[in-house]
Amino acid sequence: MCGIVGLFLKDKALEPQLGALLTDMLITMTDRGPDSAGIAIYSDFSEGTGKLTIQSDDPESDFPGLDSQLSEALNAEVSIRVIDTHAVVETAHEKTAQARSVLTALRPGLRVMSAGESIEIFKEVGLPKNVADRFEVTKMSGSHGIGHTRMATESAVTTEGAHPFSTGPDQCLVHNGSLSNHNSLRRKLVREGVQIESLNDTEVGAAYLTWKMQNGASLGEALTSSLEDLDGFFTFVVGTKDGFGVVRDPIACKPAVMAETDQYVAFGSEYRALVNLPGIEDAKVWEPEPATVYFWNH
């Protein structure tokens, strides 16, 4: 099962509504996966500034004072915006890799959800409505975003196992399906130096795309390669700093529908996820073809 939604805005006037539109789309998909939920938002960024979205099981202990400790360790200005169990850490872009290492030393229990200039990921165990309420997703603005509500099939119901997964700067992936060769591929990617932190097959899919792009492939080329290298059934929706991509495996047994207008491109596991979007009655609506890569960017 699992439910996927995605929204790529062409019209900047809609950007203040991105979080609200995505939340409504995701809540509609609740019965496809009631275990956990998450959303990735791509928002405006300041040139030269990097972000880390972090998660804690004990935010009342982990977050207070963390900004000053990080600032001292990095010898750089650091700001932290706390949102429930997550926090967005901002510092100089060239300091983000060091900040990630320092965070591991200062707070070993923290998890890094995403890193980059634009991306912020918020995910937890629970129904989409409850997760969205905790993080006040409806108030978030941005240019594009993707969301997922999970029905666990191959790993535990945990925050770590929830989607989206991010394994590279400003990259993330959500997935409906199951990869059958994820264990062997995980071992290969780890040997190649790609960081994989969970046992979830979807994170392996995300790491595979990161690895391909680190070796010079575009996102479109990486998605095309996935059709040969990944075994199993999958529908992927992928986010990058300036784009949004979709691919289904050659059999395409997992449901998917897309809609496009002059204002946006939208994806849903089912059409009902799209029915409240503005102007949907005039949209071009279609089912993405098997083994075909779709991509839009700003």
C-alpha positions in Angstrom: 0.0 0.0 0.0 1.5 3.3 1.2 0.3 6.7 -0.1 2.5 9.2 -2.0 1.8 12.8 -2.9 3.9 15.5 -4.6 3.4 19.0 -5.7 5.6 21.1 -7.9 4.6 24.8 -8.1 5.1 26.7 -11.3 3.1 29.7 -10.0 5.0 31.5 -7.2 1.7 33.0 -6.0 0.8 29.5 -4.7 4.0 29.1 -2.7 2.5 30.3 0.7 -0.1 27.5 0.3 2.3 24.7 -0.4 2.2 23.2 3.1 -1.6 23.4 3.3 -2.1 21.9 -0.1 0.3 19.0 0.5 -1.2 18.4 3.9 -4.7 18.1 2.5 -3.4 15.7 -0.3 -1.6 13.5 2.3 -4.5 13.3 4.7 -6.7 12.0 1.9 -4.2 9.1 1.5 -4.4 8.1 5.2 -6.0 4.7 4.7 -3.2 3.7 2.4 -0.7 3.8 5.3 -1.6 4.7 8.9 1.8 3.8 10.5 3.9 6.9 10.0 4.0 10.0 7.8 6.4 12.6 6.5 6.7 15.6 4.3 9.7 17.3 2.6 9.4 21.0 1.9 11.7 22.9 -0.5 11.6 26.5 0.5 13.5 29.7 -0.2 17.1 29.7 0.9 19.8 32.3 1.6 22.9 32.2 -0.6 25.7 30.7 1.4 23.5 29.2 4.1 23.1 25.5 4.8 20.4 23.6 6.7 20.3 20.4 8.7 16.9 19.1 9.8 17.4 17.0 12.9 15.1 14.8 15.0 15.3 13.8 18.7 13.3 11.3 20.8 14.1 13.6 23.8 13.9 17.2 22.4 13.5 18.8 25.8 17.0 17.6 26.7 18.7 17.7 23.3 17.7 21.0 21.9 18.2 23.6 24.7 21.7 25.2 24.4 22.5 23.3 21.3 22.9 26.4 19.2 25.5 28.0 21.4 27.4 24.7 21.7 27.4 24.2 17.9 28.4 27.8 17.3 31.4 27.5 19.7 32.5 24.2 18.1 32.2 25.5 14.5 33.4 29.0 15.3 30.5 30.2 13.2 27.0 31.7 13.7 24.3 29.1 14.2 20.6 29.4 14.5 18.1 26.6 15.5 14.4 26.6 14.9 12.7 24.0 17.0 9.5 22.4 15.8 8.2 19.6 18.1 10.7 16.7 17.9 12.5 18.3 15.0 14.8 21.3 14.6 16.2 23.1 11.6 19.8 24.1 12.1 21.2 26.9 9.9 24.8 27.9 9.5 27.3 28.8 6.8 27.0 26.3 3.9 30.6 25.3 4.1 30.2 24.4 7.8 27.3 22.0 7.4 29.4 18.8 7.0 31.4 19.7 10.0 28.1 20.6 11.9 26.8 17.1 11.2 29.9 15.5 12.7 29.8 17.8 15.7 26.1 17.1 16.3 26.9 13.3 16.5 29.5 14.0 19.2 27.4 16.5 21.1 24.1 14.6 20.9 24.6 11.0 19.9 20.8 10.3 20.0 20.0 12.9 17.3 19.1 11.8 13.7 19.8 13.9 10.7 16.6 13.9 8.5 18.0 16.1 5.7 20.8 18.4 4.7 21.2 21.0 2.0 20.3 24.6 1.2 16.5 24.3 0.6 15.1 21.0 1.9 13.5 20.4 5.3 12.0 17.0 6.2 9.5 16.4 9.0 8.4 12.8 9.8 7.1 10.8 12.7 5.1 7.8 13.6 1.4 8.4 13.5 -1.5 9.4 11.2 -0.8 12.1 8.5 -3.1 14.6 10.2 -1.5 14.2 13.6 2.0 14.4 12.1 1.1 17.5 10.1 -0.5 19.2 13.1 2.6 18.5 15.3 4.9 20.3 12.8 2.3 22.9 11.6 2.9 21.9 8.1 -0.1 23.9 6.8 1.8 27.1 7.6 4.8 26.2 5.6 5.6 27.8 2.2 7.8 26.6 -0.6 8.3 25.9 -4.3 7.7 22.1 -4.2 7.3 19.2 -1.8 6.6 15.5 -1.5 4.8 13.5 1.2 4.3 9.9 2.2 2.1 7.9 4.5 3.4 4.4 5.3 2.1 0.9 5.7 5.1 -0.9 6.9 5.9 -4.2 5.2 9.7 -4.9 5.6 10.9 -2.9 8.6 9.7 -1.7 11.9 7.3 1.2 12.4 9.7 3.9 13.6 10.6 7.5 12.9 13.8 6.2 11.3 11.8 4.0 9.0 9.3 6.7 7.9 9.6 8.4 4.5 10.9 10.7 2.9 14.5 9.5 2.9 17.4 11.9 2.2 20.8 10.6 1.4 22.3 13.5 -0.5 22.2 17.3 -0.3 18.7 18.6 -1.1 17.7 15.2 -2.3 14.8 13.0 -1.1 12.7 10.0 -2.1 9.4 8.5 -1.3 8.4 5.1 -2.4 5.4 2.8 -2.8 6.5 -0.8 -3.3 9.2 -3.2 -2.3 12.8 -3.7 -3.5 13.9 -7.3 -3.6 17.7 -6.7 -4.0 18.1 -4.0 -1.4 20.3 -6.0 0.9 23.0 -6.7 -1.7 22.7 -3.2 -3.1 23.0 -1.8 0.5 26.3 -3.6 0.9 27.6 -2.3 -2.4 26.7 1.3 -1.7 28.2 1.2 1.8 31.4 0.0 0.2 31.2 3.0 -2.1 31.0 5.3 0.9 27.3 6.2 0.7 25.8 6.6 4.1 22.7 4.4 4.9 21.3 4.5 8.4 18.2 2.3 8.4 17.2 -1.1 7.3 14.4 0.3 5.1 14.6 -0.7 1.4 13.5 2.8 0.4 16.6 4.4 1.9 18.6 2.1 -0.3 16.7 3.4 -3.3 17.5 6.9 -2.3 21.1 6.1 -1.7 21.4 4.5 -5.1 20.2 7.7 -6.8 22.6 9.7 -4.7 25.5 7.4 -5.7 24.6 7.7 -9.4 24.5 11.5 -9.2 27.7 11.7 -7.3 29.3 9.8 -10.2 28.1 12.4 -12.7 24.5 11.3 -13.7 21.7 13.7 -13.8 18.6 12.9 -11.8 16.8 11.8 -15.0 19.8 9.5 -15.9 19.9 8.1 -12.4 16.1 7.3 -12.5 16.5 5.7 -15.9 19.4 3.5 -14.5 17.2 2.5 -11.6 14.9 0.6 -14.0 17.8 -1.8 -14.8 19.5 -1.9 -11.4 16.6 -2.1 -8.9 14.6 -5.3 -8.6 11.0 -5.3 -7.3 7.9 -3.1 -7.6 8.2 0.6 -7.1 6.8 4.0 -7.7 9.3 6.7 -6.8 8.7 10.4 -6.4 12.0 12.3 -6.0 12.8 15.8 -4.9 15.9 17.9 -5.6 16.8 21.5 -4.9 15.1 22.7 -8.1 13.1 19.8 -9.3 10.6 16.9 -9.0 10.8 13.5 -10.6 8.6 10.4 -11.0 9.3 6.9 -12.2 7.5 3.6 -12.1 8.9 0.1 -12.6 8.3 -1.7 -15.9 5.3 -3.6 -14.5 3.8 -0.5 -12.8 1.4 -2.4 -10.5 1.5 0.4 -7.9 -1.2 3.0 -8.6 -0.2 6.5 -9.6 -1.9 9.5 -11.2 -0.6 12.9 -12.3 -2.1 16.3 -13.1 -0.6 19.4 -14.7 -1.9 23.0 -15.1 -0.2 26.3 -15.8 0.2 26.6 -12.0 1.5 23.2 -10.9 2.3 19.6 -11.5 0.8 17.2 -8.9 1.2 13.5 -8.1 -1.0 11.2 -6.1 -1.3 7.5 -5.5 -5.0 8.0 -6.3 -6.9 10.7 -8.0 -8.8 11.6 -4.8 -5.5 13.1 -3.5 -5.7 15.8 -6.2 -9.4 16.7 -6.1 -9.1 19.8 -3.9 -6.2 21.4 -5.8 -7.0 24.7 -7.5 -8.1 24.4 -11.1 -8.0 20.6 -11.0 -11.1 20.5 -13.2 -9.2 22.0 -16.1 -5.9 20.0 -15.5 -4.4 17.5 -17.8 -4.7 14.3 -15.9 -2.9 11.0 -16.8 -1.4 7.8 -15.4 2.4 7.9 -15.7 3.6 5.2 -18.1 5.7 2.2 -16.9 9.5 2.5 -17.1 9.2 6.2 -18.1 11.0 9.1 -16.3 9.1 12.3 -15.7 10.9 15.4 -14.4 10.2 19.1 -14.0 12.5 21.8 -12.7 12.6 25.5 -12.0 
